[in-house]
Amino acid sequence: MKKCFVTALIGLLCSGSALAQQSPEQLKTLMQVEDSLKGPALDMIRAEEPAERFIADSLFTRMLVRALKTPHSFHYPFDSIITVSKLYAPDSAFRIFTWQLVVHENMVRQKGAIQMKTADGSLKLFPLIDMSDDIDRIEDTITSHKAWVGALYYKIILTQRGGQPVYTLLGFDENNFRSSRKYIEILQFKEGEPVFGDRIFTVPNNTLYPQTTARLVMEYKKDASARLTYDEDLQLIAKEHLISETNEPNKKYTLVGDGDYEGFKWMEDKWVYISKIFTQVTPENEVPMPSKLLNDDGSFDASKMPDMDGIPDTKEKNKKKKKP
């Protein structure tokens, strides 16, 4: 057992200069705490009684914060904690932990924290407090980390706006026993504080999305297949189109994916809606052969975009900007 511990410790020390900033004693402490975190991390999800899950969540949170107070803990991966999402920003400015706590079948709470990278390795942490049930209009509301729209994040996309980083988060929320949700969330840091949501979506002039949307909410039937992902080749967010099984689109719990895809492309400092990503629909029982919106050199071609339902043509706007 001791030999295994020493081997793991040497592996971490050799894994990179960031972890090597820590002393063997600090790494040993983090490894021991990580090992202790495994039990409550699993109990938060698997414990049968709500009281047991609450106790496990409280214990996990306290132990995690204590571990993160270790100097340069930002670089420690906590890889064995499999029930918690751990994502680093593409520019390594921060990482974000998110997990969930099932209160009962009709209430799921997300928990989380943002750990900032600091020059001296000290801890700078923002707890994320899920206040979703107290926010009247989730789509339109810009919030702080103290009134967070909870989600388990699985992707961070980095763009620039006015020379400042904009982080777009893709997240999942079990919501309740009838429907699940996925989010396209915006995260920025203003005056050193995290701010969630921003009205930087260009959406169609119809009822599909609120015109003042600060985040995109994709709500659909529980356990239905509804994909929301980032296509690295196209450099756009691909969202599966939803239809109602009962022809009642206002009842979100009736919505399911139909295999067609719409999306959002970052253009001119906004996420611009695209009504159809692929120009060819896959026939049933055949392998998908989509015609993507790319030139032969791999660059994005706006002229291949389908009608955007009232959104001004990007090429025309670019022409107006050019000097004669």
C-alpha positions in Angstrom: 0.0 0.0 0.0 2.8 2.4 1.0 4.6 1.5 -2.3 1.5 2.4 -4.3 1.2 5.7 -2.6 4.9 6.6 -3.2 4.5 5.6 -6.9 1.4 7.8 -7.3 3.2 10.7 -5.6 6.2 10.4 -7.9 3.8 10.4 -10.9 2.1 13.6 -9.8 5.4 15.3 -9.1 6.6 14.4 -12.6 3.4 15.3 -14.4 4.2 18.9 -15.0 5.8 22.1 -13.6 2.5 23.3 -12.2 2.2 20.4 -9.8 5.9 20.5 -9.1 5.4 23.9 -7.4 3.9 21.9 -4.6 6.0 20.2 -1.9 5.7 16.4 -1.5 3.9 17.1 1.8 1.3 19.3 0.0 0.7 16.7 -2.7 0.4 14.0 0.0 -2.2 16.1 1.7 -4.2 16.6 -1.5 -4.0 12.9 -2.4 -5.3 11.9 1.1 -8.1 14.4 1.0 -9.1 13.2 -2.5 -9.2 9.7 -1.2 -11.5 10.8 1.6 -13.7 12.7 -0.8 -14.7 9.6 -2.8 -17.1 8.3 -0.2 -19.3 11.4 0.3 -19.1 12.2 -3.5 -20.7 8.9 -4.2 -23.2 9.2 -1.3 -24.4 12.5 -2.7 -25.7 10.6 -5.7 -26.4 7.1 -4.4 -27.7 7.4 -0.8 -31.3 6.4 -0.6 -32.5 8.8 2.0 -32.5 12.6 1.4 -31.0 13.2 4.9 -28.0 11.0 4.0 -27.5 12.9 0.7 -27.6 16.2 2.5 -25.0 15.1 5.1 -22.8 13.7 2.3 -23.0 17.0 0.4 -22.2 19.1 3.4 -19.2 16.8 4.2 -18.0 16.9 0.6 -18.2 20.7 0.4 -16.2 21.3 3.6 -13.5 18.8 2.7 -13.2 20.1 -0.9 -12.8 23.7 0.3 -10.2 22.6 2.9 -8.3 20.8 0.1 -8.4 23.8 -2.2 -6.8 25.9 0.5 -3.6 24.0 -0.1 -1.2 26.2 -2.1 -1.3 25.7 -5.9 -4.2 23.3 -5.5 -5.5 24.8 -8.8 -3.4 22.4 -10.7 -4.5 19.3 -8.8 -7.0 17.3 -11.0 -9.0 15.3 -8.5 -9.5 12.8 -11.2 -10.9 10.0 -9.1 -13.9 12.1 -8.0 -16.1 10.9 -10.8 -19.5 12.3 -9.7 -18.3 15.9 -9.9 -17.7 17.8 -13.1 -14.3 19.6 -13.2 -13.6 21.9 -16.1 -10.7 24.2 -16.8 -11.2 27.3 -18.9 -9.4 27.1 -22.2 -7.1 29.9 -21.1 -6.6 28.3 -17.6 -7.9 31.5 -15.9 -10.2 29.4 -13.7 -11.8 26.0 -13.2 -15.3 25.2 -12.3 -16.7 22.4 -10.2 -20.3 21.4 -10.5 -22.4 18.6 -9.0 -26.0 17.9 -8.1 -28.0 17.0 -5.1 -31.4 15.3 -5.6 -33.7 16.7 -2.9 -36.6 14.6 -4.1 -38.0 13.4 -7.5 -39.3 16.8 -8.3 -36.4 18.9 -7.0 -32.8 18.8 -8.0 -30.2 21.3 -6.7 -27.0 22.0 -8.4 -23.9 22.9 -6.3 -20.6 24.3 -7.5 -17.6 26.6 -7.1 -15.3 28.6 -9.3 -11.6 28.4 -8.4 -9.5 31.2 -9.9 -5.9 30.8 -10.9 -3.7 33.0 -8.7 -0.1 34.1 -9.2 1.0 33.0 -5.7 -1.1 29.8 -5.6 -3.4 31.1 -2.9 -7.1 30.3 -2.9 -9.7 32.5 -4.6 -13.0 30.7 -4.7 -16.5 31.8 -5.6 -19.3 29.4 -4.3 -22.2 28.9 -6.8 -25.6 29.1 -5.1 -28.5 27.6 -7.0 -31.4 30.0 -6.9 -33.2 28.7 -10.0 -36.6 28.3 -8.2 -36.6 31.9 -7.2 -35.8 33.4 -10.7 -39.0 34.2 -12.5 -37.6 34.4 -16.0 -34.5 32.2 -16.3 -34.0 33.1 -20.0 -33.8 36.8 -19.4 -32.1 37.2 -16.1 -28.4 38.2 -15.6 -27.2 36.8 -12.3 -24.2 36.6 -9.9 -22.6 33.5 -8.4 -24.9 34.1 -5.4 -28.1 33.7 -7.5 -26.9 31.0 -10.0 -29.0 29.1 -12.6 -27.7 25.7 -11.6 -26.3 23.2 -14.1 -23.7 20.5 -14.5 -21.3 22.0 -17.0 -19.6 19.7 -19.6 -18.1 22.2 -22.0 -16.4 25.7 -21.9 -16.0 27.7 -25.1 -13.7 30.7 -25.1 -14.4 33.7 -27.4 -13.4 37.4 -27.3 -15.6 40.5 -27.1 -14.2 44.0 -27.0 -10.8 42.4 -26.2 -12.3 40.7 -23.1 -12.8 36.9 -22.7 -16.3 35.5 -22.9 -16.8 32.0 -21.6 -19.8 30.1 -23.0 -20.8 27.1 -20.9 -22.9 24.1 -22.0 -24.7 22.5 -19.0 -27.3 19.9 -18.0 -30.0 20.1 -15.4 -32.2 17.1 -14.4 -34.9 19.7 -13.4 -37.8 17.5 -12.3 -39.5 14.2 -12.9 -41.2 15.4 -16.1 -38.5 17.3 -18.0 -34.7 17.9 -18.2 -32.9 21.0 -19.3 -29.7 22.0 -21.1 -28.3 25.5 -21.1 -26.1 27.7 -23.2 -24.8 29.9 -20.4 -22.6 33.0 -20.7 -19.9 33.6 -18.0 -17.8 36.8 -17.8 -15.8 38.4 -15.0 -16.6 42.0 -14.3 -14.6 43.9 -11.7 -13.2 40.5 -10.6 -16.6 39.0 -10.0 -18.3 36.2 -12.1 -21.5 37.3 -13.9 -23.8 34.8 -15.6 -25.9 35.6 -18.6 -25.6 38.3 -21.3 -27.8 39.4 -24.1 -25.4 38.5 -26.8 -27.6 36.1 -28.7 -29.0 37.1 -32.1 -32.2 35.1 -32.4 -35.1 34.8 -35.0 -37.9 37.3 -34.9 -40.5 34.8 -33.7 -41.6 33.0 -30.6 -38.8 30.3 -30.7 -36.6 32.3 -28.2 -37.2 35.4 -26.2 -35.7 38.4 -28.0 -34.0 39.6 -24.8 -32.6 36.2 -24.0 -29.5 36.2 -21.7 -29.0 32.4 -21.9 -30.5 29.6 -24.0 -32.7 27.1 -22.2 -33.4 23.8 -23.9 -36.2 22.0 -22.0 -37.4 18.6 -23.1 -39.1 15.4 -22.1 -37.4 13.5 -19.3 -35.0 10.9 -20.6 -35.5 11.9 -24.2 -32.5 12.3 -26.5 -31.8 16.0 -27.1 -28.2 16.8 -28.0 -26.5 20.1 -27.3 -22.8 20.1 -28.2 -20.0 22.2 -29.6 -18.7 21.2 -33.1 -14.9 21.9 -33.1 -14.7 21.6 -36.9 -17.5 24.0 -37.6 -16.8 26.1 -34.5 -20.4 26.4 -33.7 -22.9 25.2 -31.1 -25.1 22.5 -32.5 -28.5 22.1 -30.9 -30.9 19.3 -31.8 -34.3 20.6 -33.0 -37.2 19.8 -30.7 -40.8 18.8 -31.6 -43.8 18.0 -29.5 -44.9 14.4 -29.4 -48.5 15.6 -28.8 -48.4 18.8 -30.9 -48.4 20.9 -27.8 -45.0 22.8 -28.0 -45.8 24.9 -25.0 -45.7 21.8 -22.8 -41.9 21.4 -22.6 -42.2 17.9 -21.2 -43.6 16.7 -24.5 -40.6 17.9 -26.6 -38.2 15.4 -28.1 -35.3 15.7 -30.6 -36.2 15.1 -34.2 -32.7 14.4 -35.5 -32.4 17.8 -37.3 -29.9 20.5 -36.0 -30.0 24.2 -35.5 -27.2 26.1 -33.9 -25.3 29.3 -33.0 -22.2 30.6 -34.6 -19.9 33.3 -32.9 -19.9 36.2 -35.4 -19.4 39.9 -34.7 -19.2 39.5 -30.9 -22.5 37.6 -30.7 -23.9 34.1 -30.9 -25.9 34.2 -34.2 -28.7 31.7 -34.7 -28.6 29.3 -37.6 -31.8 27.6 -38.5 -30.3 24.6 -40.1 -26.7 23.4 -39.7 -26.8 20.5 -42.1 -28.2 21.0 -45.6 -29.1 17.3 -46.0 -31.4 15.3 -43.8 -30.3 11.7 -43.2 -32.8 9.2 -44.5 -34.0 6.5 -42.1 -31.5 3.6 -41.6 -28.8 5.4 -43.6 -25.4 6.7 -42.5 -25.3 10.5 -42.0 -23.6 12.4 -44.9 -24.2 16.0 -44.0 -23.1 18.9 -46.1 -21.5 21.2 -43.6 -21.2 25.0 -43.9 -17.5 25.0 -44.8 -15.3 25.9 -47.7 -12.8 23.4 -49.1 -10.1 25.1 -47.0 -12.1 24.5 -43.8 -13.2 28.1 -43.4 -16.8 29.0 -42.5 -18.9 30.3 -45.5 -21.8 32.4 -44.5 -23.2 32.2 -48.0 -24.0 28.5 -47.3 -26.2 29.4 -44.4 -29.9 28.8 -44.8 -32.5 31.5 -44.3 -32.1 32.9 -40.8 -35.7 34.0 -40.3 -35.2 37.8 -40.2 -31.6 37.9 -39.0 -29.7 40.5 -41.1 -27.3 38.9 -43.6 -23.8 38.9 -42.2 -22.1 39.3 -45.6 -24.1 42.4 -46.4 -23.2 43.9 -43.0 -19.5 43.2 -43.6 -19.7 44.9 -47.0 -21.1 48.0 -45.4 -18.2 48.2 -43.1 -15.6 48.1 -45.9 -14.2 51.5 -47.0 -14.6 52.4 -50.6 
